[in-house]
Amino acid sequence: GGGGKGGNRGTKGGGGKGGDAARTKGGEGTPGQFVARLEHVHKVLPGGRVLFNDVSLGLLSGAKVGILGPNGAGKSSLLRLLAGTDSEHEGNVWRAPSLRVGMLEQEPQLDESRCVLDNVLDGVSDARNALDRFEAVSALIEAGGGGGGGSQEMIASR
């Protein structure tokens, strides 16, 4: 249920708390502005173990943050809350709407029918596709474009 500390279970919005960070580009903001906040977060693991009890914190734009603790302390759970991949909690989690979060799970789900390299490349597919387009355009330029305007059509279609 959603009763208890902090209010709504799994709230991801936040009603604009965090100041001007909601109006920044790329989630980066100006140094000193919040890009993510936890407010009165309470998380209980299956089996009843309390992992977080009334935790509040904020991440400032440009800050370098380290999360340290023994195994089972909740480091990965905290990161999942901040990334928005865990909604099983009470309290408020807010991220700047334009904030982009990348996270590599400790034990990622891999496709066992594929080789390791193909599994890794799945995680960088956008960057790999951009690199492939760049290489194709570079090859066209080096080859003189192939003439007849077809090269512009090929570039535009990518």
Disulfide bonds with the S-S distance in Angstrom:
none
